[in-house]
Amino acid sequence: MIVPPVGLPQAMPEVAPLAVPELVVETFEAGGVSAERLQRAAVDALSAAKSQASAADAVADAIWTMDSTSIAVQTELSKTMLGVVLNPEAEKILRGAVIAAGGAGLKLQLLPGMAAQNGDSAKKIKPARAGSSGSAQARAMEHPVVQQAQRLFNAEIRNVIDLSEE
Protein backbone atom coordinates (compact mmCIF):
# COMPACT_ATOMS: atom_id res chain seq x y z
CA MET A 1 0.00 0.00 0.00
CA ILE A 2 1.35 3.39 -1.02
CA VAL A 3 0.53 6.28 1.26
CA PRO A 4 1.06 9.79 -0.09
CA PRO A 5 3.34 12.02 1.92
CA VAL A 6 1.64 14.26 4.50
CA GLY A 7 0.98 17.82 3.33
CA LEU A 8 0.53 17.07 -0.36
CA PRO A 9 -2.98 17.54 -1.67
CA GLN A 10 -4.77 14.51 -2.96
CA ALA A 11 -6.59 14.68 -6.28
CA MET A 12 -10.19 15.63 -5.82
CA PRO A 13 -12.74 13.76 -7.88
CA GLU A 14 -14.45 15.96 -10.49
CA VAL A 15 -18.00 16.87 -9.64
CA ALA A 16 -20.46 17.71 -12.38
CA PRO A 17 -22.07 21.14 -11.98
CA LEU A 18 -25.64 21.15 -10.77
CA ALA A 19 -28.29 21.71 -13.39
CA VAL A 20 -30.39 24.68 -12.34
CA PRO A 21 -33.75 24.93 -14.10
CA GLU A 22 -34.57 28.31 -15.60
CA LEU A 23 -37.33 30.30 -14.00
CA VAL A 24 -40.22 30.56 -16.40
CA VAL A 25 -42.65 33.38 -15.78
CA GLU A 26 -45.87 33.12 -17.70
CA THR A 27 -48.09 36.11 -18.23
CA PHE A 28 -51.50 35.76 -19.75
CA GLU A 29 -51.90 37.56 -23.01
CA ALA A 30 -55.25 37.81 -24.71
CA GLY A 31 -54.83 38.41 -28.42
CA GLY A 32 -51.26 39.64 -27.91
CA VAL A 33 -52.29 42.19 -25.28
CA SER A 34 -50.65 41.95 -21.87
CA ALA A 35 -51.86 43.47 -18.61
CA GLU A 36 -48.63 45.49 -18.44
CA ARG A 37 -49.28 47.02 -21.86
CA LEU A 38 -52.85 47.94 -20.90
CA GLN A 39 -51.64 49.46 -17.62
CA ARG A 40 -49.04 51.58 -19.39
CA ALA A 41 -51.66 52.83 -21.88
CA ALA A 42 -54.06 53.70 -19.05
CA VAL A 43 -51.37 55.55 -17.07
CA ASP A 44 -50.33 57.50 -20.17
CA ALA A 45 -53.93 58.47 -20.97
CA LEU A 46 -54.70 59.56 -17.40
CA SER A 47 -51.41 61.48 -17.15
CA ALA A 48 -52.25 63.36 -20.35
CA ALA A 49 -55.76 64.26 -19.13
CA LYS A 50 -56.37 67.45 -17.19
CA SER A 51 -56.62 67.01 -13.37
CA GLN A 52 -56.25 63.21 -13.40
CA ALA A 53 -52.76 62.94 -11.85
CA SER A 54 -54.08 61.19 -8.72
CA ALA A 55 -55.96 58.68 -10.84
CA ALA A 56 -52.83 58.07 -12.94
CA ASP A 57 -50.80 57.44 -9.77
CA ALA A 58 -53.45 55.06 -8.40
CA VAL A 59 -53.56 53.09 -11.66
CA ALA A 60 -49.75 53.02 -11.88
CA ASP A 61 -49.48 51.65 -8.33
CA ALA A 62 -52.23 49.07 -8.89
CA ILE A 63 -51.70 45.40 -9.61
CA TRP A 64 -53.25 44.41 -12.93
CA THR A 65 -54.30 40.82 -13.60
CA MET A 66 -56.22 39.50 -16.54
CA ASP A 67 -57.81 36.36 -17.86
CA SER A 68 -59.59 35.59 -21.10
CA THR A 69 -62.66 37.68 -20.24
CA SER A 70 -61.69 40.37 -17.74
CA ILE A 71 -59.06 42.68 -16.31
CA ALA A 72 -58.89 43.18 -12.53
CA VAL A 73 -57.20 46.36 -11.28
CA GLN A 74 -56.34 45.90 -7.58
CA THR A 75 -55.69 49.42 -6.30
CA GLU A 76 -54.27 50.47 -2.94
CA LEU A 77 -57.21 52.83 -2.40
CA SER A 78 -59.92 52.23 0.17
CA LYS A 79 -63.43 51.57 -1.07
CA THR A 80 -64.41 55.15 -0.27
CA MET A 81 -61.38 56.72 -1.94
CA LEU A 82 -61.68 54.51 -5.02
CA GLY A 83 -64.85 56.33 -6.10
CA VAL A 84 -63.30 59.73 -5.39
CA VAL A 85 -59.93 59.26 -7.10
CA LEU A 86 -61.21 57.12 -9.98
CA ASN A 87 -64.26 59.30 -10.58
CA PRO A 88 -66.56 58.74 -13.59
CA GLU A 89 -64.39 60.97 -15.82
CA ALA A 90 -61.21 59.08 -14.89
CA GLU A 91 -62.98 55.75 -15.33
CA LYS A 92 -64.16 56.80 -18.81
CA ILE A 93 -60.58 57.74 -19.79
CA LEU A 94 -59.30 54.48 -18.30
CA ARG A 95 -61.82 52.33 -20.20
CA GLY A 96 -61.10 54.21 -23.45
CA ALA A 97 -57.36 53.67 -23.06
CA VAL A 98 -57.84 49.94 -22.41
CA ILE A 99 -60.02 49.59 -25.50
CA ALA A 100 -57.58 51.62 -27.65
CA ALA A 101 -54.66 49.44 -26.47
CA GLY A 102 -56.41 46.27 -27.65
CA GLY A 103 -58.45 45.32 -24.62
CA ALA A 104 -61.83 45.67 -26.33
CA GLY A 105 -64.28 43.04 -25.12
CA LEU A 106 -62.55 42.60 -21.76
CA LYS A 107 -64.53 43.49 -18.64
CA LEU A 108 -62.69 46.04 -16.45
CA GLN A 109 -63.00 45.62 -12.67
CA LEU A 110 -61.68 48.32 -10.34
CA LEU A 111 -61.06 46.81 -6.90
CA PRO A 112 -60.34 48.65 -3.63
CA GLY A 113 -57.23 47.85 -1.60
CA MET A 114 -57.42 45.03 0.86
CA ALA A 115 -56.89 45.80 4.55
CA ALA A 116 -54.08 43.99 6.33
CA GLN A 117 -55.35 40.64 7.54
CA ASN A 118 -55.07 39.60 11.17
CA GLY A 119 -53.38 42.87 12.08
CA ASP A 120 -50.44 41.99 9.83
CA SER A 121 -48.92 45.22 8.60
CA ALA A 122 -46.41 43.62 6.23
CA LYS A 123 -46.15 45.51 2.97
CA LYS A 124 -47.05 43.66 -0.19
CA ILE A 125 -44.53 43.58 -2.98
CA LYS A 126 -45.70 45.60 -5.92
CA PRO A 127 -44.27 45.76 -9.42
CA ALA A 128 -41.99 48.58 -10.45
CA ARG A 129 -44.00 51.65 -11.29
CA ALA A 130 -43.94 52.37 -14.99
CA GLY A 131 -43.39 56.00 -15.93
CA SER A 132 -45.35 57.62 -18.72
CA SER A 133 -43.79 57.02 -22.12
CA GLY A 134 -41.11 59.57 -22.94
CA SER A 135 -40.60 60.57 -19.31
CA ALA A 136 -37.22 60.46 -17.58
CA GLN A 137 -38.32 57.44 -15.54
CA ALA A 138 -39.44 55.53 -18.66
CA ARG A 139 -36.12 56.28 -20.37
CA ALA A 140 -34.21 55.17 -17.28
CA MET A 141 -36.14 51.91 -17.04
CA GLU A 142 -35.45 51.15 -20.72
CA HIS A 143 -31.68 51.77 -20.46
CA PRO A 144 -29.70 48.50 -20.88
CA VAL A 145 -27.32 49.24 -18.00
CA VAL A 146 -30.23 49.89 -15.65
CA GLN A 147 -31.99 46.70 -16.76
CA GLN A 148 -28.83 44.65 -16.23
CA ALA A 149 -28.33 46.15 -12.74
CA GLN A 150 -31.96 45.30 -11.91
CA ARG A 151 -31.40 41.68 -12.96
CA LEU A 152 -28.02 41.29 -11.25
CA PHE A 153 -28.91 42.91 -7.95
CA ASN A 154 -32.67 42.34 -7.89
CA ALA A 155 -32.92 46.13 -7.74
CA GLU A 156 -35.79 48.52 -8.23
CA ILE A 157 -35.94 52.12 -9.36
CA ARG A 158 -37.36 54.33 -6.64
CA ASN A 159 -36.59 57.88 -7.73
CA VAL A 160 -35.52 59.35 -11.05
CA ILE A 161 -34.32 62.92 -11.19
CA ASP A 162 -34.42 64.50 -14.63
CA LEU A 163 -31.43 66.84 -14.97
CA SER A 164 -31.96 67.58 -18.66
CA GLU A 165 -32.75 71.15 -19.60
CA GLU A 166 -36.00 71.57 -21.47
C-alpha positions as CSV (number, residue, x, y, z in Angstrom):
1,M,0.0,0.0,0.0
2,I,1.4,3.4,-1.0
3,V,0.5,6.3,1.3
4,P,1.1,9.8,-0.1
5,P,3.3,12.0,1.9
6,V,1.6,14.3,4.5
7,G,1.0,17.8,3.3
8,L,0.5,17.1,-0.4
9,P,-3.0,17.5,-1.7
10,Q,-4.8,14.5,-3.0
11,A,-6.6,14.7,-6.3
12,M,-10.2,15.6,-5.8
13,P,-12.7,13.8,-7.9
14,E,-14.4,16.0,-10.5
15,V,-18.0,16.9,-9.6
16,A,-20.5,17.7,-12.4
17,P,-22.1,21.1,-12.0
18,L,-25.6,21.1,-10.8
19,A,-28.3,21.7,-13.4
20,V,-30.4,24.7,-12.3
21,P,-33.7,24.9,-14.1
22,E,-34.6,28.3,-15.6
23,L,-37.3,30.3,-14.0
24,V,-40.2,30.6,-16.4
25,V,-42.6,33.4,-15.8
26,E,-45.9,33.1,-17.7
27,T,-48.1,36.1,-18.2
28,F,-51.5,35.8,-19.7
29,E,-51.9,37.6,-23.0
30,A,-55.3,37.8,-24.7
31,G,-54.8,38.4,-28.4
32,G,-51.3,39.6,-27.9
33,V,-52.3,42.2,-25.3
34,S,-50.6,41.9,-21.9
35,A,-51.9,43.5,-18.6
36,E,-48.6,45.5,-18.4
37,R,-49.3,47.0,-21.9
38,L,-52.8,47.9,-20.9
39,Q,-51.6,49.5,-17.6
40,R,-49.0,51.6,-19.4
41,A,-51.7,52.8,-21.9
42,A,-54.1,53.7,-19.0
43,V,-51.4,55.6,-17.1
44,D,-50.3,57.5,-20.2
45,A,-53.9,58.5,-21.0
46,L,-54.7,59.6,-17.4
47,S,-51.4,61.5,-17.1
48,A,-52.2,63.4,-20.3
49,A,-55.8,64.3,-19.1
50,K,-56.4,67.5,-17.2
51,S,-56.6,67.0,-13.4
52,Q,-56.3,63.2,-13.4
53,A,-52.8,62.9,-11.9
54,S,-54.1,61.2,-8.7
55,A,-56.0,58.7,-10.8
56,A,-52.8,58.1,-12.9
57,D,-50.8,57.4,-9.8
58,A,-53.4,55.1,-8.4
59,V,-53.6,53.1,-11.7
60,A,-49.7,53.0,-11.9
61,D,-49.5,51.6,-8.3
62,A,-52.2,49.1,-8.9
63,I,-51.7,45.4,-9.6
64,W,-53.3,44.4,-12.9
65,T,-54.3,40.8,-13.6
66,M,-56.2,39.5,-16.5
67,D,-57.8,36.4,-17.9
68,S,-59.6,35.6,-21.1
69,T,-62.7,37.7,-20.2
70,S,-61.7,40.4,-17.7
71,I,-59.1,42.7,-16.3
72,A,-58.9,43.2,-12.5
73,V,-57.2,46.4,-11.3
74,Q,-56.3,45.9,-7.6
75,T,-55.7,49.4,-6.3
76,E,-54.3,50.5,-2.9
77,L,-57.2,52.8,-2.4
78,S,-59.9,52.2,0.2
79,K,-63.4,51.6,-1.1
80,T,-64.4,55.2,-0.3
81,M,-61.4,56.7,-1.9
82,L,-61.7,54.5,-5.0
83,G,-64.8,56.3,-6.1
84,V,-63.3,59.7,-5.4
85,V,-59.9,59.3,-7.1
86,L,-61.2,57.1,-10.0
87,N,-64.3,59.3,-10.6
88,P,-66.6,58.7,-13.6
89,E,-64.4,61.0,-15.8
90,A,-61.2,59.1,-14.9
91,E,-63.0,55.7,-15.3
92,K,-64.2,56.8,-18.8
93,I,-60.6,57.7,-19.8
94,L,-59.3,54.5,-18.3
95,R,-61.8,52.3,-20.2
96,G,-61.1,54.2,-23.4
97,A,-57.4,53.7,-23.1
98,V,-57.8,49.9,-22.4
99,I,-60.0,49.6,-25.5
100,A,-57.6,51.6,-27.6
101,A,-54.7,49.4,-26.5
102,G,-56.4,46.3,-27.6
103,G,-58.5,45.3,-24.6
104,A,-61.8,45.7,-26.3
105,G,-64.3,43.0,-25.1
106,L,-62.5,42.6,-21.8
107,K,-64.5,43.5,-18.6
108,L,-62.7,46.0,-16.5
109,Q,-63.0,45.6,-12.7
110,L,-61.7,48.3,-10.3
111,L,-61.1,46.8,-6.9
112,P,-60.3,48.6,-3.6
113,G,-57.2,47.9,-1.6
114,M,-57.4,45.0,0.9
115,A,-56.9,45.8,4.6
116,A,-54.1,44.0,6.3
117,Q,-55.4,40.6,7.5
118,N,-55.1,39.6,11.2
119,G,-53.4,42.9,12.1
120,D,-50.4,42.0,9.8
121,S,-48.9,45.2,8.6
122,A,-46.4,43.6,6.2
123,K,-46.2,45.5,3.0
124,K,-47.0,43.7,-0.2
125,I,-44.5,43.6,-3.0
126,K,-45.7,45.6,-5.9
127,P,-44.3,45.8,-9.4
128,A,-42.0,48.6,-10.4
129,R,-44.0,51.6,-11.3
130,A,-43.9,52.4,-15.0
131,G,-43.4,56.0,-15.9
132,S,-45.3,57.6,-18.7
133,S,-43.8,57.0,-22.1
134,G,-41.1,59.6,-22.9
135,S,-40.6,60.6,-19.3
136,A,-37.2,60.5,-17.6
137,Q,-38.3,57.4,-15.5
138,A,-39.4,55.5,-18.7
139,R,-36.1,56.3,-20.4
140,A,-34.2,55.2,-17.3
141,M,-36.1,51.9,-17.0
142,E,-35.5,51.2,-20.7
143,H,-31.7,51.8,-20.5
144,P,-29.7,48.5,-20.9
145,V,-27.3,49.2,-18.0
146,V,-30.2,49.9,-15.6
147,Q,-32.0,46.7,-16.8
148,Q,-28.8,44.7,-16.2
149,A,-28.3,46.2,-12.7
150,Q,-32.0,45.3,-11.9
151,R,-31.4,41.7,-13.0
152,L,-28.0,41.3,-11.2
153,F,-28.9,42.9,-7.9
154,N,-32.7,42.3,-7.9
155,A,-32.9,46.1,-7.7
156,E,-35.8,48.5,-8.2
157,I,-35.9,52.1,-9.4
158,R,-37.4,54.3,-6.6
159,N,-36.6,57.9,-7.7
160,V,-35.5,59.3,-11.0
161,I,-34.3,62.9,-11.2
162,D,-34.4,64.5,-14.6
163,L,-31.4,66.8,-15.0
164,S,-32.0,67.6,-18.7
165,E,-32.8,71.1,-19.6
166,E,-36.0,71.6,-21.5
